[in-house]
Amino acid sequence: MGAGALAMAAVAVPGQAEPADDDTAADEWPATDTFPDEDVAPDLAQKQEERRSTDRDGQSSSTMEDEPDEIVVDDGVTQPVFDYAGAVREAVRIPGAVGSGDDGEEDSIYVDIIRPAASDGDLDVPTIIIPSPYYHATGRGRTGETKPEPGGPIEQFPLYYDNYFVPRGYAVALLDLAGTRGSTGCLDIGGPAEIENTAKLVEWLNGQGSAYDLDGNEISADWSNGLSAMVGKSWDGTVANGVAATGVEGLATVVPIAAISDWHQWFWHNGVHFWGHTALSLATVIQDINEVPPVSECTQVRDELARGGVTADPADELWAERDYVSAAGDVEASVFVVHGKNDYNVKPNNYGEWWDALAEHDVPRKIWLSQVAHEKAFDFRRDEWLDTIHRWFDHWLHGIENGIMDEPVADVEYDVGQWQTYDDWPGGTPALLRLGQPEGPDDPRQGVLSVDRRNLVPRQQSFEEARRPLDTVVEDGFAEDDERVAFMTDELTEPVRISGSTELSLRAAIDGDDAGLSAYLVDYGTAERTDWTSDGGLRDLSTVSCFGQGTEADTGCYPDVERVTRTRPHEVVARGWARASFVADGGLSSRGSDRLTWDIMTDDYIFDAGHRIGIVIAGVDTSIHQRFDFGSSIDVNLNGSQVRLPVVGGTSALRRALD
């Protein structure tokens, strides 16, 4: 499959013959990152000397004289036989695909590269690309690592990919997005200046493009094996998704971590605008920090963002160009998706819809889903992550047949640190639950969810649209509340797993011009769970661990991290929002009830025996919505209102758990 079709790399395997050739309202959005408190930040000075030439596994790195001219593979993985301290460090400029500034001049994209010294000889290596707008601004990772001012080779590369992978026969390239740090042009929030310009680096590494050193001399990537990967969290991983959707030749795999797949979905959902940012204000904040160039030189891009960024219509030209899900059929790279199930910065529909589209087009893929919020696998599952991403890159970039693609496609975390694997994902089948009222006064519920129509009292329930914090709306599903309606199942007699997205369909009358609505899928039952509201569910420790090889300037050492938990009587499993006029079948009428249908976002979750499954419907969620409030009254006709829950085992499994 295009760039993903690999010839087996020439490698040296101990004991075997040589084979034939063949990472405001969130940590990075828009201008803040997660920094450890000063009193727990590690003192890395003591690590510097010992990190000059020592691998994580205790192996001393080779000297340049000892370096082989091919990778070494043992136990199915590349070995750290190349010297990190002596690696080639260089900076290059890539001519862009567009001229995004007002002057119309071609953008120039700045890239810092580190690669094994042996690649100046006979060793050909693949490249791991991490594009980002944050290298000069907020930095990367929990310690906020930045790059120094551009102008020459750098000694300290943010993140750990260089420390770990360069000794194993990889190049690592850190690319400044257009309009940030060393790159000219303008941030255009997922548009051509970010995506097409970044794809030019992939082309150069594949022998199809051009690049220049900082003196203006044209140079070739004659050290490259033609293949590259793109990896990153948040905006960085979003660019990886976008470049993959171009189908550019040479991009073998992408690893989007907590990444956007459709920029419209970051700003809007069913006509609801999240937080207070527009595309223009987000670009302004990041570019103001970078000052490359000043925003006064980006009026054309800014005018485009100002026009399109305020419309809720996903078919608008600006949003359609930034919808990578619709272009999934052009993806030629494999995709390894990593996301937090409680990430409401880059919300779960970004991984859910992307995954479904990739599956539709038979894209080779893998997914990890954790209970954390907007976090990296390096921080929530570190050892397993390094092992897995190592084998993933070895397979897709060096052509090593190590079995990674024969393993389960999905790893999903349920209880804290407890993971399950699946050969197929998602696994749910829609199970219909109907909304009703309790049959008698002995039932404490305000509303009932049931698989059987005969068990329901199909009446009407009403609530007033109001701006409320999430927790106050869902915390007691039994309490009477004029500003929400809550429906619950009976207590479950056995666990129920849901996997996929939920659909809510109401027959409702809106007494007002419009309404902003929230729907929550809730687990009513006490348990210890990840406290994802506390720094994403993670806490930095005072101890540090080191990864790969290091130098005094770049130790490769990072704080150890532990999970933060809490025990409480309910958990909001998934959420969905809608503006009533946006989801009404045929638009809102003034004559009576309308059919309102919208989605509750993707999740994979297990409701334990003894718990209840709940659906809560209310007005604006002040934790995430832009502050609009129509103050309407909503009358829900329970006869014909229902929810389709993605239950593993379908209706029969749900019915069995409710017997």
C-alpha positions, 0 to 999 in steps of 0.5 A, spaced: 500 500 500 503 506 497 508 508 502 506 503 507 509 497 502 516 496 505 522 492 502 525 488 508 531 492 510 538 490 510 540 488 517 545 485 521 542 479 526 546 476 531 546 468 529 543 469 523 545 470 515 544 477 513 537 477 509 536 479 502 534 486 500 527 487 499 505 529 543 483 558 556 481 551 557 486 545 556 494 544 557 496 546 550 490 550 547 492 555 546 498 557 550 499 554 556 502 547 557 502 542 563 509 544 567 511 540 574 511 544 580 518 547 582 518 543 588 517 536 585 521 538 578 527 533 578 534 535 579 537 533 573 544 535 574 546 529 577 544 525 571 548 529 566 555 526 567 552 518 567 548 520 561 553 522 556 554 515 553 549 510 557 543 507 554 537 506 558 538 498 558 545 499 561 549 498 555 554 503 553 553 506 547 558 505 541 563 510 539 563 512 532 569 508 530 565 502 532 559 503 529 556 498 524 554 500 517 547 497 518 542 496 523 542 490 528 536 486 530 536 482 536 529 479 539 525 482 533 527 489 535 533 494 533 539 495 538 542 501 540 549 500 537 549 507 534 552 513 538 548 518 540 553 523 543 556 523 536 550 523 532 550 528 526 545 534 528 543 539 523 538 544 521 535 545 514 530 549 510 524 546 506 521 550 500 514 550 502 508 548 498 504 555 499 506 562 500 501 563 506 504 570 508 501 577 505 507 578 501 506 571 497 513 569 497 514 561 498 514 559 505 520 556 508 519 551 513 525 550 518 527 543 521 532 540 526 535 533 525 539 528 528 541 522 525 546 517 526 553 519 524 554 512 520 548 515 516 554 519 513 556 513 510 553 507 508 547 507 513 540 509 510 535 510 516 528 512 516 526 518 519 521 520 525 518 527 524 515 531 530 511 537 527 509 542 532 507 550 533 510 549 540 517 549 540 518 556 541 512 557 545 509 553 551 514 547 549 513 540 549 511 534 554 510 535 561 516 539 563 515 544 557 521 542 553 523 548 548 528 548 542 533 554 542 533 560 537 534 557 530 540 559 527 544 552 527 545 545 529 541 544 536 544 540 542 537 539 546 532 536 542 525 536 546 522 529 548 525 522 548 524 520 541 531 522 539 535 519 545 531 512 544 531 511 537 537 515 534 541 509 537 537 504 534 538 507 527 533 512 526 533 520 524 529 524 528 526 531 525 523 536 529 519 541 524 517 548 526 510 549 523 509 555 518 509 561 522 512 559 528 520 559 531 524 558 525 519 557 519 516 563 515 509 563 513 502 563 517 499 559 522 492 557 518 489 552 523 490 545 519 490 548 512 495 548 507 500 552 510 501 547 516 499 540 512 502 541 505 508 545 507 509 539 512 508 534 507 514 537 503 519 534 508 516 527 507 517 528 500 524 530 501 526 524 505 523 520 499 528 523 494 522 527 491 523 534 494 528 539 495 532 542 501 537 547 503 542 548 509 542 554 513 548 557 508 543 556 502 546 550 499 541 545 496 542 538 500 539 531 499 537 526 504 542 521 501 542 518 508 534 517 508 531 510 506 525 514 503 521 512 509 518 517 515 513 516 520 510 522 523 508 522 531 505 527 536 500 529 541 495 534 540 496 539 535 502 535 533 498 529 532 493 533 528 498 535 523 500 527 522 493 526 521 492 531 516 499 529 512 497 522 512 490 524 509 494 527 503 496 520 501 504 523 500 508 518 498 514 516 503 509 517 509 509 509 512 506 510 519 503 516 523 501 516 531 496 521 532 496 522 540 490 526 543 489 528 536 484 532 532 481 529 526 477 534 524 478 541 526 471 543 525 469 538 531 474 541 535 471 548 535 463 545 534 459 540 535 452 539 533 451 547 532 454 548 539 461 552 540 466 550 545 469 555 549 470 562 547 476 560 541 475 561 534 480 559 529 482 566 528 483 567 536 487 561 536 492 562 531 493 569 533 495 567 540 500 562 538 503 566 532 503 572 537 508 568 542 512 566 536 512 573 532 514 569 526 512 573 522 507 578 526 500 577 525 500 584 521 503 580 515 498 574 515 491 578 513 489 574 508 490 568 512 486 571 518 481 574 514 479 567 511 479 564 519 475 570 521 470 568 515 469 561 516 471 560 523 465 563 526 460 558 522 457 552 525 456 549 518 461 543 517 460 543 509 463 550 509 469 551 505 474 552 511 472 546 515 471 542 509 479 543 507 480 541 515 476 535 515 481 529 514 476 524 516 473 525 509 479 524 506 481 517 510 480 514 503 487 517 501 491 515 507 496 510 505 500 510 511 498 505 517 495 509 523 496 508 531 491 512 534 492 513 542 487 517 546 484 519 553 477 517 554 476 523 558 479 528 553 475 533 553 480 538 550 480 534 543 474 530 544 473 523 543 469 524 537 476 525 534 478 518 535 472 515 534 470 518 527 477 517 525 477 510 527 471 508 523 473 512 517 480 508 517 476 501 518 472 503 512 478 504 507 482 498 510 487 502 513 492 498 517 491 501 524 492 500 532 488 503 538 490 505 545 484 508 549 486 510 557 482 513 562 486 519 562 484 526 559 489 530 554 495 526 556 501 521 552 502 514 553 509 515 555 506 518 561 500 513 562 503 507 560 510 508 559 514 501 559 509 498 555 509 504 550 516 504 549 516 497 547 510 497 543 512 504 539 519 501 538 516 495 535 511 499 531 516 503 528 521 497 527 516 494 522 513 500 518 520 503 517 525 498 517 521 492 515 522 488 521 517 482 521 516 482 529 509 480 529 506 487 531 501 486 526 499 480 529 497 482 535 490 485 538 488 491 534 485 495 541 488 496 548 483 499 552 483 501 560 477 500 564 479 500 572 486 504 573 491 500 570 487 494 568 487 493 560 484 489 556 485 487 548 481 486 543 482 483 536 476 488 533 474 495 535 469 497 537 465 492 539 458 494 540 451 493 537 446 498 538 441 496 543 435 500 544 433 503 551 426 507 551 425 513 556 419 512 561 417 514 568 417 509 574 410 505 575 409 507 582 411 511 588 416 506 591 421 507 585 425 513 587 427 514 580 425 520 576 425 517 569 426 510 567 431 506 562 428 500 559 429 495 554 421 493 554 416 498 552 411 494 557 415 496 563 414 504 562 409 509 563 410 513 557 408 520 559 411 527 559 417 530 563 419 537 562 425 542 564 428 549 564 434 550 559 439 553 564 447 554 564 449 549 569 456 546 571 456 538 569 457 535 576 451 539 579 447 536 573 449 529 574 451 528 581 444 525 584 440 522 579 434 520 584 433 528 586 428 532 583 431 538 579 427 542 574 433 544 570 434 537 567 431 530 566 434 523 568 433 516 566 436 510 569 436 503 568 434 498 574 441 495 578 445 491 573 445 483 575 452 483 571 457 487 568 455 491 561 460 493 556 459 499 551 463 500 545 462 505 540 458 512 540 451 512 543 445 516 539 439 519 543 433 521 539 427 525 543 420 527 541 420 534 544 417 541 544 421 547 545 418 553 548 423 558 545 427 560 539 432 555 540 435 551 546 442 549 547 442 541 550 447 537 553 446 529 554 450 525 559 451 517 559 452 516 567 455 510 571 451 511 577 455 506 582 461 507 587 468 505 585 475 508 585 476 511 578 482 515 575 481 523 577 482 525 570 480 532 572 486 533 576 492 534 571 489 529 566 489 524 571 497 524 572 502 526 578 509 528 577 514 524 582 520 527 585 524 521 582 526 521 574 528 515 569 532 516 563 531 513 556 535 511 551 542 515 551 543 522 553 548 527 553 550 533 558 545 537 554 540 532 553 539 527 558 533 523 556 531 523 563 524 525 565 520 525 572 516 518 573 509 519 573 503 516 577 496 515 576 491 520 581 484 516 583 478 518 586 472 514 589 465 517 588 458 515 587 458 516 579 462 517 573 460 521 567 462 516 561 460 520 555 457 526 553 454 529 547 451 536 546 447 540 541 443 546 539 436 544 538 435 547 531 441 544 528 439 537 530 431 537 529 429 533 523 427 538 518 428 544 523 424 547 529 417 548 528 412 552 532 407 548 531 409 542 537 414 537 538 420 536 534 424 530 533 431 531 536 437 526 534 444 527 536 450 523 538 453 522 545 461 521 544 465 514 543 467 511 549 469 504 551 466 502 558 464 497 563 458 498 568 459 494 573 454 489 576 450 493 582 450 499 578 445 503 574 446 506 567 443 513 566 442 518 561 441 525 563 439 531 559 440 538 561 441 545 558 448 548 557 454 545 560 458 551 563 465 547 563 465 546 555 460 550 552 460 557 549 456 562 554 449 562 550 443 560 554 436 561 550 432 560 557 427 555 553 422 550 556 423 543 554 417 538 554 420 531 552 414 526 550 417 520 553 413 516 548 417 515 542 424 518 546 429 513 546 437 512 546 441 507 542 447 504 546 453 500 543 452 494 548 457 488 547 452 483 545 447 487 543 440 487 546 440 480 549 446 482 553 443 488 556 436 484 557 440 479 561 443 484 565 437 487 567 433 481 569 
